[in-house]
Amino acid sequence: MNTMAITETVLTGERADLFQALANARHFLRFTVRGLSDEQAAQRTTDSELTLGGLVKHVTAVEKQWQEFIVKGRAAMAWDGVDFSQMPPEAIEAFQDELRMLPGERLDELLENYAQVAARTDALLADVDLDTVHELPVAPWFVDKQWSARRTLLHIIAETTQHCGHADIIRESLDGQKTMG
């Protein structure tokens, strides 16, 4: 059975709101990349390394990592405790490759992977105890010491929404198309 159909018919209250907010953000990201060729999706249109295909890859990777955090806690975060000022060049390049399409990557495959990760997050949202708390990994950008599953889902929503804005700017720079207008 389709996870989205289960989620829409079963979830109520807070879970339904979280699901809908995430579904809306995902929709706008997918809508922004509609009709693009692989070449367009891989094209940089600003000084940033970001590309539309790269944003789809990045949002997919971030959502997958945080869904693992919800289940496994801090142990799921490979970068826990990493001294970012001492990262080797190959680690930095691997991170940057997450923000761009590489030769041979196809937008339709990136979107399919995103849909699969999204379905797993949706299933998790339906069943997880939203009050489950995990200690956050050590990183300079975390002010808080821990997040609940609820807060982590809110972070996934915020991350997706933020990158929808980036995608909109890149798409408008690419061919004049706008997501909202």
Backbone bond lengths (Angstrom), bond angles and torsions (degrees), N, CA, C in turn:
res aa  C-N    CA-C-N  psi(-1)  N-CA   C-N-CA  omega(-1)  CA-C   N-CA-C  phi
1 M - - - 1.451 - - 1.519 109.35 -
2 N 1.301 118.15 147.56 1.452 124.62 -179.22 1.532 110.41 -65.93
3 T 1.340 116.71 125.35 1.465 121.11 -179.79 1.517 111.37 -58.78
4 M 1.341 116.95 -40.25 1.454 119.47 -179.22 1.525 110.39 -61.53
5 A 1.329 118.42 -41.75 1.461 121.19 179.60 1.523 110.39 -63.55
6 I 1.344 117.21 -41.78 1.462 120.25 177.57 1.516 110.07 -61.56
7 T 1.325 115.92 -47.65 1.453 120.72 -176.62 1.516 111.39 -62.40
8 E 1.321 117.31 -43.83 1.456 120.18 -177.38 1.528 111.67 -67.18
9 T 1.321 118.95 -31.58 1.449 120.09 -176.77 1.524 112.77 -90.18
10 V 1.339 118.44 -23.46 1.456 121.55 -174.47 1.518 112.95 -98.14
11 L 1.300 117.57 -39.08 1.453 120.53 -173.24 1.519 111.67 -73.35
12 T 1.320 114.26 140.32 1.463 121.02 175.60 1.519 108.10 -136.45
13 G 1.315 115.20 169.15 1.458 120.93 173.65 1.513 113.82 55.62
14 E 1.316 114.94 -133.18 1.468 122.03 -176.38 1.526 112.61 -58.56
15 R 1.315 116.95 -43.14 1.477 119.61 -179.95 1.525 111.07 -63.14
16 A 1.309 117.18 -41.02 1.462 120.60 178.22 1.530 110.35 -64.62
17 D 1.319 117.13 -38.83 1.462 120.57 178.51 1.525 111.28 -66.05
18 L 1.324 117.41 -44.13 1.461 120.93 178.00 1.527 110.13 -62.29
19 F 1.332 116.36 -45.24 1.462 120.30 178.85 1.523 110.76 -59.08
20 Q 1.327 117.23 -47.06 1.464 120.25 -176.45 1.523 111.75 -66.56
21 A 1.317 117.64 -39.87 1.465 120.20 178.30 1.526 110.59 -62.36
22 L 1.322 116.94 -42.64 1.459 120.64 179.10 1.528 110.69 -69.54
23 A 1.304 117.49 -41.40 1.470 121.01 178.27 1.533 110.93 -61.15
24 N 1.333 116.88 -40.33 1.464 120.19 178.74 1.522 111.34 -64.57
25 A 1.322 117.06 -44.62 1.465 120.59 179.54 1.527 110.40 -62.36
26 R 1.327 116.26 -44.73 1.465 119.64 178.74 1.529 111.34 -61.75
27 H 1.323 116.11 -40.64 1.462 120.57 179.42 1.529 110.21 -58.23
28 F 1.318 117.47 -46.62 1.456 119.85 -177.02 1.522 111.95 -66.52
29 L 1.314 117.92 -34.60 1.458 119.25 176.48 1.538 109.82 -65.80
30 R 1.331 116.64 -47.57 1.470 119.59 178.51 1.531 111.43 -63.25
31 F 1.333 116.51 -38.68 1.467 120.89 179.79 1.529 110.49 -64.15
32 T 1.312 116.81 -37.49 1.460 121.21 -178.43 1.522 111.87 -64.90
33 V 1.319 118.07 -31.70 1.471 120.20 -177.94 1.533 112.57 -95.23
34 R 1.314 117.56 6.05 1.463 121.39 -178.30 1.527 111.12 -58.24
35 G 1.319 114.94 139.28 1.449 121.09 172.86 1.519 116.03 73.09
36 L 1.304 118.35 9.16 1.465 120.34 -178.89 1.525 111.38 -86.88
37 S 1.304 115.60 146.48 1.456 120.65 169.59 1.524 108.01 -79.43
38 D 1.312 116.34 165.60 1.461 120.13 176.16 1.530 110.52 -60.75
39 E 1.314 116.69 -37.73 1.465 120.53 179.67 1.530 110.78 -63.63
40 Q 1.325 116.94 -43.53 1.459 119.85 178.53 1.528 110.77 -64.88
41 A 1.321 116.53 -41.90 1.466 120.38 -178.69 1.523 111.70 -64.95
42 A 1.321 117.30 -23.53 1.463 122.05 -179.49 1.526 113.02 -93.42
43 Q 1.313 117.07 -5.37 1.467 121.11 -173.41 1.521 112.65 -83.29
44 R 1.320 115.85 132.80 1.467 121.94 172.13 1.519 108.26 -81.51
45 T 1.324 116.76 134.88 1.467 120.22 179.52 1.525 111.95 -120.65
46 T 1.323 116.76 -2.01 1.457 121.71 179.59 1.527 108.09 -134.33
47 D 1.312 117.04 179.63 1.466 120.78 176.50 1.523 111.75 -67.04
48 S 1.312 116.89 -20.08 1.456 122.34 -179.94 1.523 110.79 -69.15
49 E 1.325 115.80 157.54 1.469 121.71 174.06 1.531 111.37 -75.16
50 L 1.319 117.13 -11.59 1.454 120.86 -174.40 1.524 112.21 -64.08
51 T 1.324 114.49 138.71 1.460 122.64 170.71 1.522 106.83 -129.56
52 L 1.308 116.65 164.79 1.466 118.90 -179.97 1.519 111.50 -64.90
53 G 1.318 117.76 -44.53 1.461 120.20 176.00 1.515 111.34 -63.64
54 G 1.318 116.02 -39.44 1.458 120.39 177.61 1.514 112.28 -62.92
55 L 1.328 117.14 -37.49 1.469 119.51 176.71 1.520 111.29 -64.66
56 V 1.324 117.02 -39.70 1.467 119.43 176.84 1.530 109.07 -61.98
57 K 1.332 117.22 -44.80 1.471 120.97 177.58 1.525 111.25 -59.73
58 H 1.319 116.12 -45.84 1.464 120.82 -176.52 1.527 111.20 -65.09
59 V 1.316 116.84 -47.62 1.465 120.02 -179.59 1.532 110.10 -62.18
60 T 1.314 116.86 -38.30 1.467 120.74 176.85 1.522 110.37 -61.73
61 A 1.321 117.06 -48.71 1.466 121.35 -178.58 1.527 111.47 -63.52
62 V 1.324 116.36 -41.85 1.467 120.22 -179.98 1.524 110.18 -64.87
63 E 1.324 117.06 -46.60 1.464 119.70 179.80 1.522 110.97 -61.17
64 K 1.310 116.97 -42.40 1.468 120.87 179.55 1.532 110.40 -63.39
65 Q 1.315 116.86 -43.27 1.463 119.78 -179.18 1.532 111.27 -64.01
66 W 1.328 117.04 -42.91 1.459 119.16 -178.84 1.528 112.11 -72.94
67 Q 1.334 118.29 -30.41 1.469 117.83 174.56 1.524 109.54 -65.89
68 E 1.319 117.79 -35.75 1.462 121.00 175.13 1.528 111.02 -65.46
69 F 1.316 116.86 -37.94 1.458 121.09 176.96 1.527 110.29 -61.31
70 I 1.322 117.41 -41.91 1.463 121.27 179.41 1.527 110.25 -58.28
71 V 1.332 116.27 -38.14 1.461 121.22 -176.85 1.531 112.08 -84.45
72 K 1.322 117.13 -46.74 1.468 121.59 -170.39 1.523 114.67 -106.88
73 G 1.318 116.84 -10.50 1.455 119.21 -177.85 1.518 112.32 76.53
74 R 1.294 114.47 -159.86 1.462 123.31 -174.17 1.528 113.23 -53.67
75 A 1.314 118.40 -31.13 1.461 122.40 -178.79 1.529 112.35 -60.65
76 A 1.318 117.47 -21.00 1.464 121.33 -179.04 1.527 112.54 -77.73
77 M 1.315 116.74 -11.27 1.458 120.97 -174.74 1.524 110.08 -97.31
78 A 1.328 116.41 103.97 1.465 121.69 -175.66 1.519 112.28 -62.01
79 W 1.308 118.19 -26.15 1.464 121.19 -176.60 1.521 113.04 -90.94
80 D 1.320 117.64 7.91 1.460 121.02 179.56 1.531 110.34 -56.63
81 G 1.308 115.87 123.50 1.459 121.30 175.91 1.519 115.43 78.39
82 V 1.326 117.63 4.35 1.457 120.69 -179.44 1.533 109.18 -70.49
83 D 1.304 116.90 135.83 1.460 122.23 173.30 1.529 106.59 -82.61
84 F 1.323 116.44 100.88 1.461 120.98 -173.29 1.524 112.71 -64.97
85 S 1.327 117.11 -23.64 1.464 119.46 177.67 1.531 111.49 -74.38
86 Q 1.327 116.83 -14.49 1.463 121.63 -178.23 1.529 113.20 -111.83
87 M 1.318 116.84 16.04 1.461 119.96 -177.96 1.519 110.64 -66.54
88 P 1.323 117.28 135.59 1.468 119.56 177.38 1.531 110.51 -68.57
89 P 1.320 116.93 153.36 1.469 120.90 -177.75 1.525 113.68 -54.43
90 E 1.337 117.89 -36.40 1.476 119.40 -178.81 1.534 111.39 -67.21
91 A 1.320 118.32 -31.17 1.469 121.33 177.08 1.521 110.37 -71.27
92 I 1.312 116.25 -38.93 1.467 120.32 177.35 1.525 109.75 -65.85
93 E 1.333 116.85 -42.56 1.457 120.14 179.00 1.530 111.46 -64.58
94 A 1.326 117.41 -38.27 1.470 120.81 178.03 1.526 110.24 -62.41
95 F 1.321 116.91 -41.18 1.457 119.86 177.04 1.526 110.24 -64.41
96 Q 1.327 117.28 -44.56 1.458 120.35 179.90 1.530 111.72 -64.16
97 D 1.335 116.82 -32.75 1.469 119.97 177.80 1.519 111.89 -65.76
98 E 1.327 116.65 -22.14 1.459 120.70 176.60 1.527 110.76 -71.08
99 L 1.320 117.81 -17.50 1.457 121.97 -176.03 1.527 113.02 -101.50
100 R 1.324 116.78 6.48 1.461 120.76 179.12 1.533 109.17 -145.56
101 M 1.331 113.83 156.75 1.465 118.56 175.22 1.514 108.35 -82.17
102 L 1.302 115.25 135.25 1.456 121.21 179.33 1.522 109.88 -95.94
103 P 1.322 117.85 159.08 1.464 119.61 177.91 1.534 110.39 -53.08
104 G 1.317 115.42 134.31 1.460 121.31 179.47 1.523 114.10 91.66
105 E 1.318 117.56 -15.03 1.474 118.74 177.57 1.522 109.17 -79.55
106 R 1.327 114.90 144.82 1.465 120.99 -178.84 1.523 109.60 -120.66
107 L 1.316 115.22 139.84 1.457 120.65 -178.39 1.525 111.52 -60.55
108 D 1.329 118.13 -41.43 1.458 119.51 -179.20 1.530 111.42 -61.83
109 E 1.327 117.00 -36.00 1.471 120.39 177.72 1.527 111.22 -71.03
110 L 1.322 116.56 -38.20 1.467 119.81 176.66 1.525 110.68 -63.18
111 L 1.317 116.48 -41.54 1.468 120.42 179.13 1.529 111.50 -67.44
112 E 1.316 117.58 -36.85 1.474 120.90 177.34 1.527 110.05 -65.47
113 N 1.311 117.23 -43.39 1.465 120.95 176.66 1.528 110.04 -60.68
114 Y 1.323 116.85 -41.85 1.469 121.56 178.06 1.536 110.13 -61.01
115 A 1.314 117.45 -42.71 1.470 121.25 179.32 1.527 111.00 -62.59
116 Q 1.326 117.16 -38.94 1.469 120.54 179.11 1.529 111.42 -66.88
117 V 1.311 116.87 -43.10 1.469 120.59 177.58 1.529 109.43 -64.38
118 A 1.319 116.90 -42.76 1.465 121.09 179.49 1.530 110.95 -60.42
119 A 1.310 117.32 -41.78 1.468 120.46 179.61 1.531 110.90 -61.96
120 R 1.328 116.28 -39.69 1.469 119.21 177.96 1.531 111.25 -66.26
121 T 1.332 116.72 -39.93 1.466 119.40 176.94 1.516 110.61 -64.03
122 D 1.317 117.05 -41.95 1.467 121.05 179.52 1.530 111.02 -61.43
123 A 1.320 116.72 -42.74 1.466 120.45 177.91 1.527 110.42 -64.40
124 L 1.318 116.85 -39.74 1.458 121.36 177.74 1.526 110.28 -63.47
125 L 1.308 117.06 -44.26 1.462 122.01 178.99 1.528 111.26 -57.55
126 A 1.311 116.88 -36.20 1.467 120.89 -178.42 1.523 112.24 -68.09
127 D 1.340 117.37 -26.98 1.463 120.14 -171.72 1.517 116.72 -116.54
128 V 1.308 118.28 -22.16 1.461 120.83 -172.11 1.535 111.67 -69.63
129 D 1.319 115.81 147.28 1.462 121.20 170.37 1.522 106.25 -75.89
130 L 1.314 117.35 109.87 1.463 121.80 -175.73 1.524 112.95 -62.87
131 D 1.324 116.90 -18.76 1.461 121.02 179.71 1.524 113.72 -89.18
132 T 1.337 118.14 -2.42 1.459 121.09 176.36 1.525 108.53 -61.52
133 V 1.323 116.20 130.57 1.462 121.51 -176.66 1.524 109.42 -117.73
134 H 1.337 114.64 137.60 1.458 121.28 174.75 1.525 108.59 -126.57
135 E 1.314 115.15 145.83 1.460 121.15 172.97 1.526 108.07 -67.84
136 L 1.318 115.93 136.36 1.452 120.63 178.51 1.521 111.02 -75.90
137 P 1.322 117.05 153.02 1.463 119.53 174.55 1.526 110.21 -66.16
138 V 1.300 115.44 160.52 1.458 120.56 176.38 1.520 107.94 -75.94
139 A 1.316 116.54 121.58 1.460 122.44 177.63 1.529 107.90 -160.91
140 P 1.306 117.58 147.32 1.467 119.97 -175.90 1.525 114.70 -66.82
141 W 1.330 118.57 -15.92 1.460 120.10 -176.27 1.527 113.80 -93.91
142 F 1.310 118.39 -1.49 1.462 119.76 178.46 1.523 110.19 -96.21
143 V 1.302 115.93 123.24 1.461 121.82 174.40 1.530 108.74 -87.56
144 D 1.334 115.22 -39.69 1.459 121.13 -179.29 1.524 110.13 -77.09
145 K 1.318 115.98 160.21 1.466 121.71 178.11 1.527 111.33 -95.86
146 Q 1.324 116.61 -22.86 1.464 120.67 -176.32 1.516 109.60 -152.95
147 W 1.331 114.96 157.51 1.454 122.17 175.76 1.516 109.14 -133.05
148 S 1.316 114.15 144.50 1.458 120.13 171.00 1.528 108.38 -81.13
149 A 1.313 116.26 167.44 1.465 120.20 173.74 1.528 109.28 -58.31
150 R 1.311 117.15 -38.05 1.465 122.27 178.61 1.528 110.22 -59.89
151 R 1.334 116.63 -49.51 1.469 121.37 -179.03 1.527 110.55 -64.11
152 T 1.307 117.00 -36.03 1.458 120.75 178.50 1.525 110.67 -66.20
153 L 1.320 117.33 -41.37 1.467 120.68 176.10 1.528 110.83 -63.82
154 L 1.317 116.79 -38.70 1.466 120.07 175.98 1.529 110.43 -63.03
155 H 1.324 116.66 -36.37 1.458 120.30 177.27 1.531 111.08 -65.72
156 I 1.318 117.14 -41.14 1.471 120.31 177.11 1.528 109.41 -60.70
157 I 1.322 116.88 -42.37 1.466 121.11 178.33 1.531 109.96 -62.32
158 A 1.337 116.74 -46.76 1.461 120.48 -178.89 1.524 111.61 -63.39
159 E 1.321 116.61 -42.75 1.463 121.49 179.90 1.529 110.19 -62.22
160 T 1.318 116.46 -45.37 1.466 120.78 -179.59 1.524 110.42 -64.33
161 T 1.312 116.34 -44.61 1.461 121.11 -179.40 1.526 111.33 -63.59
162 Q 1.320 116.76 -44.00 1.460 120.78 179.01 1.530 110.26 -58.82
163 H 1.323 116.78 -44.37 1.457 119.73 -178.26 1.529 112.50 -74.19
164 C 1.321 117.89 -21.04 1.467 119.91 171.45 1.534 109.56 -62.65
165 G 1.322 116.45 -39.21 1.469 120.28 176.64 1.514 111.55 -63.94
166 H 1.333 116.03 -43.47 1.467 119.12 176.42 1.529 110.09 -60.18
167 A 1.321 116.33 -44.97 1.462 121.10 -178.53 1.522 110.87 -61.17
168 D 1.306 117.20 -39.77 1.458 121.10 -179.90 1.527 110.82 -62.09
169 I 1.327 116.75 -42.74 1.469 120.78 178.48 1.525 110.67 -64.57
170 I 1.325 115.97 -44.67 1.468 120.00 -179.68 1.528 110.32 -63.26
171 R 1.326 117.18 -43.82 1.473 120.25 -179.41 1.515 110.81 -64.24
172 E 1.316 117.43 -42.83 1.462 119.57 179.57 1.528 110.38 -63.40
173 S 1.330 117.08 -38.58 1.466 120.98 177.50 1.522 111.39 -68.48
174 L 1.314 117.32 -30.07 1.455 122.91 -177.62 1.524 112.01 -72.04
175 D 1.340 115.83 -53.84 1.466 118.13 -173.63 1.526 114.08 -144.26
176 G 1.318 116.84 13.40 1.461 120.12 176.66 1.510 114.94 84.31
177 Q 1.343 117.93 -8.04 1.458 121.08 179.37 1.528 110.16 -71.32
178 K 1.319 115.37 142.89 1.461 121.45 178.39 1.521 108.85 -121.27
179 T 1.303 116.16 143.23 1.446 120.49 177.70 1.509 110.91 -68.87
180 M 1.305 116.13 -42.87 1.471 120.95 -172.89 1.527 110.42 -122.15
181 G 1.304 117.55 65.30 1.456 115.87 174.68 1.448 117.55 142.48
